[in-house]
Amino acid sequence: MVEGEAVPANVEEYAASSMELQTKNEIFSAMLVYGFLNYENGCVSIPNRELMEEFKNTIVKEASYDYLRDFERESRRILERTLALDADAVAEALGYIHDSESPHKIYLDESELSSTVKLAYLAARGQYRIEQEDQADQAGKGYVDYIFYPRNGKDDGLILELKVDRTPEAAIKQIRDKNYALRFQGRMGEKLLTTGRILAVGISCQKGSKKHRCKIEVLQ
């Protein structure tokens, strides 16, 4: 949930004060009563960014969560290396996370690569509003895998395109050919969504070698 995902739950209308809170669904029910979670279409989710940050802070402060604390540190490093145009470091880190987190039976599924990227850039959510599969209305030419809109309009914007069994160069070419950078211009009459750089990030994974590659270019 701290990634912004909704989680399936069987929520019942208990009185929170009477719960013994022994099961996951009872805990979810109590959190729903107290306003810590939203419930929609059979799933619970964290309702806003402020609460999401509090949940993340609680997790990383626990001594028993050393792994999660290390993971957040690595995620911050991936964002830093992306903004520094260090494509080799990003590819290496993505490979490590993919190996660590993905079941081998679905290792090369395109949705699994997408999930790996979402995990890898978890720490970016404080700095960016991240949209996935966002239709490029202004360009009118298909969908973008990920767009990172900076919360501070002076920060760099990011466009991520993912490919399996193709090259990161092909991903960059698609970003350029379909003019996804137009998304940062805003609607007619609105100001630019960033005055910083716009970076194109192509990420690929090869089925045969299971090797990740990355290419980063400045679009403008």
Backbone as CSV, one residue per row, in Angstrom:
resi,resn,N_x,N_y,N_z,CA_x,CA_y,CA_z,C_x,C_y,C_z
1,MET,0.810,-1.214,0.000,0.000,0.000,0.000,0.847,1.269,0.000
2,VAL,2.058,1.210,0.582,2.894,2.401,0.572,3.452,2.694,-0.814
3,GLU,3.197,1.803,-1.780,3.531,2.072,-3.176,2.387,2.776,-3.897
4,GLY,1.258,2.960,-3.200,0.098,3.572,-3.829,-0.879,2.567,-4.395
5,GLU,-0.677,1.283,-4.084,-1.547,0.240,-4.618,-2.709,-0.044,-3.661
6,ALA,-3.839,-0.495,-4.212,-4.961,-0.974,-3.411,-4.783,-2.457,-3.138
7,VAL,-5.212,-2.906,-1.951,-5.012,-4.290,-1.523,-6.366,-4.937,-1.259
8,PRO,-6.635,-6.120,-1.823,-7.918,-6.797,-1.569,-8.125,-7.048,-0.076
9,ALA,-9.348,-6.839,0.397,-9.641,-7.030,1.813,-11.112,-7.377,1.989
10,ASN,-11.384,-8.216,2.986,-12.755,-8.555,3.351,-13.111,-7.742,4.581
11,VAL,-13.584,-6.526,4.354,-13.828,-5.580,5.436,-15.266,-5.720,5.914
12,GLU,-15.411,-5.865,7.227,-16.737,-5.960,7.824,-16.976,-4.755,8.712
13,GLU,-18.251,-4.453,8.951,-18.609,-3.256,9.717,-18.601,-3.561,11.211
14,TYR,-17.401,-3.728,11.765,-17.252,-3.911,13.196,-17.193,-2.558,13.892
15,ALA,-17.518,-2.532,15.194,-17.210,-1.370,16.011,-15.747,-1.475,16.390
16,ALA,-14.966,-0.477,16.030,-13.518,-0.581,16.207,-13.127,-0.854,17.651
17,SER,-13.882,-0.287,18.610,-13.516,-0.450,20.012,-13.715,-1.867,20.510
18,SER,-14.550,-2.659,19.819,-14.826,-4.020,20.273,-13.961,-5.066,19.595
19,MET,-13.118,-4.646,18.662,-12.297,-5.594,17.920,-11.122,-6.089,18.743
20,GLU,-10.826,-7.345,18.626,-9.600,-7.871,19.199,-8.435,-7.740,18.225
21,LEU,-8.735,-7.484,16.971,-7.729,-7.221,15.942,-6.705,-8.355,15.851
22,GLN,-7.225,-9.558,15.614,-6.348,-10.712,15.508,-6.039,-11.092,14.070
23,THR,-6.846,-10.638,13.130,-6.631,-10.986,11.732,-6.352,-9.738,10.914
24,LYS,-5.804,-9.950,9.719,-5.513,-8.828,8.827,-6.780,-8.056,8.491
25,ASN,-7.878,-8.755,8.210,-9.108,-8.065,7.831,-9.699,-7.268,8.994
26,GLU,-9.538,-7.763,10.237,-10.005,-7.000,11.391,-9.181,-5.725,11.563
27,ILE,-7.876,-5.815,11.321,-7.016,-4.633,11.395,-7.404,-3.638,10.326
28,PHE,-7.624,-4.125,9.093,-8.055,-3.246,8.012,-9.381,-2.568,8.363
29,SER,-10.302,-3.338,8.978,-11.610,-2.786,9.339,-11.461,-1.652,10.341
30,ALA,-10.611,-1.856,11.358,-10.396,-0.816,12.365,-9.764,0.416,11.737
31,MET,-8.783,0.231,10.867,-8.117,1.363,10.216,-9.098,2.121,9.335
32,LEU,-10.049,1.397,8.740,-11.082,2.039,7.921,-11.998,2.899,8.786
33,VAL,-12.392,2.368,9.953,-13.268,3.112,10.861,-12.608,4.412,11.312
34,TYR,-11.305,4.344,11.590,-10.603,5.523,12.089,-10.115,6.448,10.977
35,GLY,-10.376,6.099,9.726,-10.046,6.997,8.624,-8.636,6.865,8.084
36,PHE,-7.933,5.785,8.486,-6.570,5.595,7.994,-6.534,4.947,6.614
37,LEU,-7.643,4.342,6.192,-7.702,3.676,4.899,-8.982,4.050,4.172
38,ASN,-8.954,3.935,2.855,-10.150,4.000,2.020,-10.579,2.589,1.652
39,TYR,-11.860,2.407,1.337,-12.349,1.101,0.894,-13.198,1.292,-0.349
40,GLU,-12.831,0.608,-1.434,-13.573,0.727,-2.686,-13.367,-0.522,-3.520
41,ASN,-14.459,-1.061,-4.057,-14.418,-2.221,-4.950,-13.665,-3.401,-4.343
42,GLY,-13.901,-3.633,-3.051,-13.296,-4.784,-2.403,-11.836,-4.639,-2.033
43,CYS,-11.306,-3.417,-2.092,-9.890,-3.183,-1.801,-9.730,-2.006,-0.842
44,VAL,-8.671,-2.066,-0.033,-8.329,-0.945,0.839,-7.086,-0.263,0.305
45,SER,-6.967,1.047,0.566,-5.808,1.810,0.110,-5.577,2.966,1.063
46,ILE,-4.368,3.508,1.032,-4.029,4.674,1.847,-4.588,5.903,1.135
47,PRO,-5.370,6.733,1.833,-6.147,7.772,1.137,-5.384,8.982,0.635
48,ASN,-4.212,9.285,1.192,-3.526,10.493,0.736,-2.025,10.360,0.932
49,ARG,-1.286,11.278,0.335,0.183,11.216,0.352,0.739,11.414,1.753
50,GLU,0.105,12.268,2.559,0.599,12.526,3.903,0.566,11.260,4.754
51,LEU,-0.564,10.526,4.702,-0.648,9.266,5.447,0.321,8.233,4.902
52,MET,0.499,8.223,3.577,1.429,7.283,2.965,2.840,7.494,3.501
53,GLU,3.236,8.765,3.636,4.558,9.073,4.171,4.673,8.629,5.626
54,GLU,3.589,8.787,6.406,3.614,8.351,7.800,3.772,6.842,7.900
55,PHE,3.064,6.097,7.055,3.202,4.644,7.041,4.632,4.247,6.688
56,LYS,5.207,4.897,5.696,6.582,4.595,5.291,7.555,4.886,6.421
57,ASN,7.371,6.021,7.101,8.262,6.387,8.195,8.172,5.394,9.336
58,THR,6.955,4.930,9.632,6.776,3.944,10.697,7.489,2.643,10.357
59,ILE,7.379,2.234,9.109,8.010,0.985,8.678,9.520,1.058,8.799
60,VAL,10.114,2.128,8.289,11.579,2.180,8.235,12.203,2.447,9.598
61,LYS,11.417,2.897,10.593,11.961,3.130,11.926,12.053,1.845,12.744
62,GLU,11.303,0.815,12.389,11.312,-0.428,13.141,12.616,-1.175,12.901
63,ALA,13.262,-1.601,14.003,14.548,-2.313,13.882,14.407,-3.611,13.112
64,SER,13.233,-4.252,13.200,13.023,-5.530,12.528,12.830,-5.361,11.029
65,TYR,12.813,-4.110,10.565,12.593,-3.850,9.150,13.854,-3.296,8.490
66,ASP,14.992,-3.846,8.854,16.249,-3.407,8.264,16.232,-3.548,6.752
67,TYR,15.603,-4.623,6.283,15.543,-4.857,4.836,14.803,-3.728,4.138
68,LEU,13.660,-3.323,4.704,12.878,-2.257,4.079,13.613,-0.926,4.132
69,ARG,14.328,-0.687,5.230,15.101,0.540,5.337,16.194,0.568,4.275
70,ASP,16.871,-0.572,4.073,17.902,-0.661,3.045,17.295,-0.503,1.655
71,PHE,16.097,-1.052,1.486,15.438,-0.958,0.191,15.088,0.491,-0.140
72,GLU,14.595,1.225,0.841,14.263,2.629,0.596,15.530,3.412,0.251
73,ARG,16.631,3.107,0.936,17.894,3.789,0.644,18.322,3.508,-0.799
74,GLU,18.171,2.258,-1.234,18.534,1.898,-2.605,17.626,2.589,-3.604
75,SER,16.344,2.703,-3.258,15.397,3.372,-4.139,15.764,4.845,-4.315
76,ARG,16.172,5.494,-3.237,16.598,6.888,-3.340,17.838,7.008,-4.220
77,ARG,18.743,6.034,-4.103,19.956,6.060,-4.920,19.619,5.901,-6.399
78,ILE,18.632,5.062,-6.725,18.225,4.876,-8.119,17.710,6.185,-8.699
79,LEU,16.897,6.902,-7.930,16.397,8.188,-8.408,17.554,9.161,-8.610
80,GLU,18.477,9.209,-7.661,19.632,10.103,-7.783,20.466,9.773,-9.016
81,ARG,20.688,8.475,-9.261,21.480,8.062,-10.425,20.742,8.363,-11.719
82,THR,19.412,8.271,-11.700,18.627,8.614,-12.887,18.793,10.090,-13.222
83,LEU,18.661,10.940,-12.222,18.787,12.383,-12.438,20.212,12.780,-12.820
84,ALA,21.190,11.926,-12.452,22.588,12.175,-12.821,22.935,11.561,-14.181
85,LEU,21.943,10.982,-14.871,22.110,10.365,-16.194,23.060,9.162,-16.150
86,ASP,23.146,8.498,-15.003,24.024,7.331,-14.841,23.238,6.063,-15.177
87,ALA,23.080,5.792,-16.454,22.230,4.699,-16.920,22.754,3.337,-16.480
88,ASP,24.073,3.146,-16.456,24.642,1.850,-16.056,24.298,1.523,-14.606
89,ALA,24.374,2.513,-13.723,24.048,2.287,-12.321,22.564,1.956,-12.151
90,VAL,21.707,2.618,-12.920,20.272,2.337,-12.853,19.989,0.919,-13.320
91,ALA,20.600,0.496,-14.422,20.388,-0.855,-14.943,20.846,-1.903,-13.939
92,GLU,21.996,-1.682,-13.320,22.514,-2.633,-12.336,21.566,-2.759,-11.145
93,ALA,21.071,-1.625,-10.658,20.166,-1.639,-9.514,18.840,-2.309,-9.856
94,LEU,18.321,-2.057,-11.048,17.076,-2.700,-11.468,17.238,-4.208,-11.542
95,GLY,18.376,-4.660,-12.055,18.639,-6.086,-12.119,18.658,-6.723,-10.745
96,TYR,19.255,-6.043,-9.793,19.328,-6.561,-8.428,17.934,-6.672,-7.813
97,ILE,17.135,-5.617,-7.966,15.788,-5.632,-7.399,14.926,-6.687,-8.076
98,HIS,15.047,-6.803,-9.387,14.269,-7.798,-10.118,14.626,-9.204,-9.659
99,ASP,15.916,-9.482,-9.500,16.349,-10.797,-9.028,15.857,-11.071,-7.614
100,SER,15.842,-10.050,-6.777,15.492,-10.214,-5.371,13.991,-10.364,-5.152
101,GLU,13.195,-9.665,-5.959,11.775,-9.547,-5.665,10.855,-10.358,-6.564
102,SER,11.317,-10.809,-7.711,10.421,-11.413,-8.699,10.516,-12.928,-8.700
103,PRO,9.383,-13.620,-8.618,9.402,-15.076,-8.790,9.945,-15.431,-10.164
104,HIS,10.818,-16.439,-10.227,11.464,-16.767,-11.501,10.475,-17.229,-12.569
105,LYS,9.365,-17.814,-12.156,8.427,-18.330,-13.160,7.771,-17.213,-13.971
106,ILE,7.776,-15.978,-13.422,7.213,-14.860,-14.184,8.246,-13.763,-14.355
107,TYR,9.502,-14.154,-14.278,10.590,-13.178,-14.269,10.548,-12.248,-15.456
108,LEU,10.164,-12.745,-16.631,10.280,-11.936,-17.834,8.937,-11.445,-18.353
109,ASP,7.922,-11.541,-17.527,6.638,-11.003,-17.913,6.710,-9.473,-17.928
110,GLU,6.068,-8.845,-18.923,6.144,-7.388,-19.036,5.540,-6.685,-17.826
111,SER,4.467,-7.244,-17.277,3.873,-6.625,-16.097,4.795,-6.754,-14.900
112,GLU,5.586,-7.829,-14.857,6.529,-7.998,-13.762,7.674,-6.991,-13.849
113,LEU,8.127,-6.715,-15.063,9.141,-5.680,-15.240,8.584,-4.330,-14.792
114,SER,7.334,-4.079,-15.116,6.700,-2.834,-14.697,6.620,-2.749,-13.182
115,SER,6.291,-3.865,-12.525,6.220,-3.877,-11.063,7.583,-3.633,-10.451
116,THR,8.626,-4.172,-11.080,9.986,-3.956,-10.589,10.350,-2.482,-10.654
117,VAL,10.006,-1.840,-11.757,10.301,-0.414,-11.904,9.531,0.388,-10.860
118,LYS,8.284,0.022,-10.611,7.488,0.726,-9.605,8.127,0.604,-8.222
119,LEU,8.611,-0.588,-7.898,9.314,-0.783,-6.628,10.598,0.031,-6.581
120,ALA,11.347,-0.018,-7.679,12.653,0.645,-7.711,12.538,2.139,-7.461
121,TYR,11.449,2.740,-7.930,11.283,4.187,-7.793,10.296,4.545,-6.679
122,LEU,10.142,3.675,-5.704,9.223,3.924,-4.599,9.533,5.244,-3.906
123,ALA,10.812,5.523,-3.660,11.200,6.728,-2.932,10.894,8.005,-3.707
124,ALA,10.652,7.877,-5.013,10.383,9.063,-5.831,8.996,9.639,-5.586
125,ARG,8.131,8.878,-4.911,6.746,9.333,-4.751,6.631,10.584,-3.893
126,GLY,7.609,10.834,-3.025,7.567,12.053,-2.251,7.876,13.283,-3.080
127,GLN,8.657,13.097,-4.140,9.101,14.205,-4.981,8.279,14.325,-6.263
128,TYR,7.615,13.226,-6.653,6.916,13.198,-7.939,5.494,12.657,-7.799
129,ARG,4.629,13.112,-8.666,3.343,12.476,-8.896,3.536,11.540,-10.079
130,ILE,3.424,10.243,-9.824,3.755,9.239,-10.839,2.481,8.705,-11.470
131,GLU,2.404,8.784,-12.794,1.256,8.252,-13.524,1.723,7.121,-14.431
132,GLN,0.945,6.060,-14.470,1.262,4.874,-15.260,0.230,4.700,-16.370
133,GLU,0.722,4.239,-17.560,-0.168,4.007,-18.703,-1.046,5.226,-18.954
134,ASP,-0.410,6.373,-19.044,-1.104,7.639,-19.194,-1.216,7.977,-20.672
135,GLN,-2.432,8.129,-21.167,-2.603,8.412,-22.588,-2.048,9.790,-22.934
136,ALA,-1.240,9.829,-23.965,-0.627,11.096,-24.383,-1.619,11.880,-25.225
137,ASP,-2.534,12.548,-24.543,-3.620,13.232,-25.246,-3.103,14.310,-26.200
138,GLN,-2.135,15.086,-25.726,-1.656,16.171,-26.571,-0.997,15.639,-27.832
139,ALA,-0.225,14.556,-27.684,0.442,13.987,-28.843,-0.519,13.131,-29.653
140,GLY,-1.486,12.526,-28.964,-2.459,11.699,-29.655,-1.875,10.436,-30.251
141,LYS,-0.820,9.924,-29.627,-0.143,8.770,-30.220,0.179,7.711,-29.177
142,GLY,-0.842,7.155,-28.526,-0.599,6.013,-27.667,-0.411,6.352,-26.203
143,TYR,0.253,5.434,-25.503,0.351,5.487,-24.057,1.794,5.541,-23.586
144,VAL,1.973,6.181,-22.440,3.281,6.279,-21.815,3.323,5.276,-20.669
145,ASP,4.425,4.538,-20.522,4.514,3.582,-19.421,4.485,4.302,-18.079
146,TYR,5.385,5.242,-17.872,5.405,6.021,-16.632,5.805,7.467,-16.928
147,ILE,5.087,8.402,-16.306,5.503,9.805,-16.330,5.625,10.274,-14.886
148,PHE,6.746,10.916,-14.566,6.993,11.459,-13.236,6.829,12.981,-13.311
149,TYR,5.713,13.491,-12.785,5.481,14.920,-12.749,6.042,15.479,-11.440
150,PRO,6.992,16.403,-11.493,7.586,16.914,-10.257,6.597,17.738,-9.451
151,ARG,6.610,17.519,-8.132,5.744,18.306,-7.253,6.277,19.729,-7.135
152,ASN,7.579,19.869,-7.247,8.212,21.178,-7.338,8.468,21.451,-8.817
153,GLY,7.831,22.478,-9.345,7.892,22.740,-10.780,9.273,23.053,-11.317
154,LYS,10.258,23.209,-10.426,11.616,23.480,-10.877,12.440,22.190,-11.042
155,ASP,11.917,21.071,-10.553,12.640,19.803,-10.655,12.482,19.198,-12.043
156,ASP,13.342,18.244,-12.360,13.289,17.572,-13.659,12.064,16.670,-13.747
157,GLY,11.497,16.573,-14.950,10.443,15.608,-15.224,11.026,14.358,-15.866
158,LEU,10.385,13.205,-15.635,10.895,11.938,-16.158,9.829,11.225,-16.977
159,ILE,10.251,10.626,-18.076,9.391,9.760,-18.886,10.078,8.405,-18.982
160,LEU,9.422,7.340,-18.508,10.000,6.002,-18.530,9.247,5.131,-19.529
161,GLU,9.977,4.500,-20.419,9.397,3.552,-21.380,10.100,2.214,-21.193
162,LEU,9.319,1.128,-21.071,9.856,-0.194,-20.773,9.725,-1.122,-21.971
163,LYS,10.738,-1.969,-22.173,10.729,-2.912,-23.283,11.267,-4.268,-22.810
164,VAL,10.625,-5.348,-23.254,11.143,-6.705,-23.044,11.602,-7.244,-24.384
165,ASP,12.817,-7.768,-24.397,13.412,-8.320,-25.618,13.585,-7.275,-26.727
166,ARG,13.712,-6.036,-26.332,14.072,-4.978,-27.266,15.154,-4.134,-26.612
167,THR,15.526,-3.049,-27.206,16.634,-2.255,-26.687,16.128,-0.994,-25.988
168,PRO,16.910,-0.450,-25.073,16.524,0.832,-24.475,16.528,1.954,-25.507
169,GLU,17.356,1.799,-26.567,17.352,2.785,-27.651,15.994,2.831,-28.337
170,ALA,15.351,1.658,-28.482,14.013,1.609,-29.082,13.000,2.324,-28.194
171,ALA,13.179,2.192,-26.886,12.285,2.872,-25.949,12.448,4.391,-26.052
172,ILE,13.688,4.848,-26.127,13.948,6.285,-26.265,13.357,6.804,-27.578
173,LYS,13.517,6.028,-28.647,12.990,6.434,-29.952,11.467,6.591,-29.885
174,GLN,10.803,5.680,-29.194,9.347,5.785,-29.072,8.954,7.058,-28.321
175,ILE,9.677,7.363,-27.259,9.395,8.578,-26.499,9.525,9.813,-27.387
176,ARG,10.585,9.820,-28.211,10.812,10.964,-29.090,9.795,10.993,-30.230
177,ASP,9.587,9.847,-30.886,8.694,9.807,-32.043,7.262,10.182,-31.682
178,LYS,6.817,9.750,-30.504,5.437,10.025,-30.094,5.309,11.311,-29.267
179,ASN,6.463,11.975,-29.110,6.454,13.314,-28.515,5.776,13.340,-27.143
180,TYR,6.129,12.359,-26.307,5.526,12.287,-24.978,5.868,13.503,-24.114
181,ALA,6.925,14.221,-24.442,7.316,15.383,-23.641,6.243,16.465,-23.629
182,LEU,5.323,16.422,-24.602,4.236,17.400,-24.634,3.363,17.340,-23.381
183,ARG,3.409,16.216,-22.659,2.601,16.082,-21.458,2.987,17.115,-20.393
184,PHE,4.215,17.616,-20.469,4.672,18.569,-19.463,4.289,20.010,-19.810
185,GLN,3.630,20.209,-20.944,3.195,21.549,-21.316,1.885,21.936,-20.658
186,GLY,1.187,20.959,-20.088,-0.089,21.267,-19.468,-1.159,21.518,-20.512
187,ARG,-2.368,21.762,-20.042,-3.463,22.073,-20.967,-3.338,23.506,-21.469
188,MET,-4.108,23.806,-22.493,-4.044,25.132,-23.106,-4.288,26.218,-22.057
189,GLY,-3.377,27.163,-22.010,-3.519,28.259,-21.071,-2.866,28.004,-19.734
190,GLU,-2.436,26.749,-19.448,-1.774,26.443,-18.199,-0.276,26.659,-18.334
191,LYS,0.379,26.858,-17.201,1.827,27.017,-17.216,2.494,25.662,-17.400
192,LEU,3.783,25.660,-17.743,4.552,24.427,-17.870,4.552,23.676,-16.546
193,LEU,4.487,22.349,-16.623,4.461,21.532,-15.412,5.849,21.366,-14.822
194,THR,6.886,21.744,-15.555,8.234,21.797,-15.016,9.057,22.784,-15.825
195,THR,9.920,23.502,-15.136,10.882,24.364,-15.828,12.263,23.721,-15.825
196,GLY,12.336,22.515,-15.273,13.588,21.762,-15.281,13.750,20.975,-16.564
197,ARG,14.703,20.073,-16.556,14.904,19.213,-17.717,13.777,18.182,-17.817
198,ILE,13.598,17.660,-19.022,12.725,16.502,-19.223,13.618,15.364,-19.684
199,LEU,13.644,14.293,-18.901,14.528,13.167,-19.182,13.743,11.985,-19.728
200,ALA,14.263,11.412,-20.812,13.713,10.174,-21.364,14.533,9.011,-20.829
201,VAL,13.855,8.036,-20.213,14.529,6.885,-19.615,14.010,5.616,-20.284
202,GLY,14.868,4.966,-21.063,14.513,3.704,-21.695,15.066,2.545,-20.885
203,ILE,14.209,1.586,-20.528,14.604,0.438,-19.709,14.202,-0.832,-20.438
204,SER,15.144,-1.780,-20.544,14.840,-3.036,-21.233,15.340,-4.228,-20.429
205,CYS,14.725,-5.371,-20.696,15.151,-6.632,-20.090,15.117,-7.697,-21.182
206,GLN,16.204,-8.461,-21.323,16.310,-9.492,-22.349,15.952,-10.860,-21.779
207,LYS,15.100,-11.601,-22.456,14.660,-12.905,-21.962,15.800,-13.912,-21.885
208,GLY,16.649,-13.918,-22.907,17.714,-14.919,-22.931,18.746,-14.723,-21.847
209,SER,19.294,-13.539,-21.754,20.367,-13.255,-20.802,19.861,-12.743,-19.464
210,LYS,18.576,-12.369,-19.401,17.985,-11.757,-18.211,18.760,-10.498,-17.816
211,LYS,19.292,-9.817,-18.790,20.094,-8.635,-18.538,19.256,-7.373,-18.703
212,HIS,19.421,-6.470,-17.762,18.741,-5.183,-17.833,19.672,-4.150,-18.450
213,ARG,19.095,-3.290,-19.262,19.838,-2.187,-19.841,19.037,-0.910,-19.675
214,CYS,19.734,0.200,-19.679,19.063,1.491,-19.485,19.784,2.547,-20.327
215,LYS,19.001,3.465,-20.843,19.550,4.614,-21.563,18.776,5.844,-21.130
216,ILE,19.490,6.922,-20.859,18.855,8.152,-20.394,19.298,9.310,-21.275
217,GLU,18.342,10.059,-21.783,18.660,11.219,-22.610,17.871,12.426,-22.137
218,VAL,18.437,13.587,-22.343,17.742,14.846,-22.034,16.961,15.249,-23.280
219,LEU,15.635,15.346,-23.130,14.800,15.749,-24.267,14.811,17.253,-24.445
220,GLN,14.785,17.968,-23.351,14.804,19.431,-23.406,15.090,20.004,-22.033
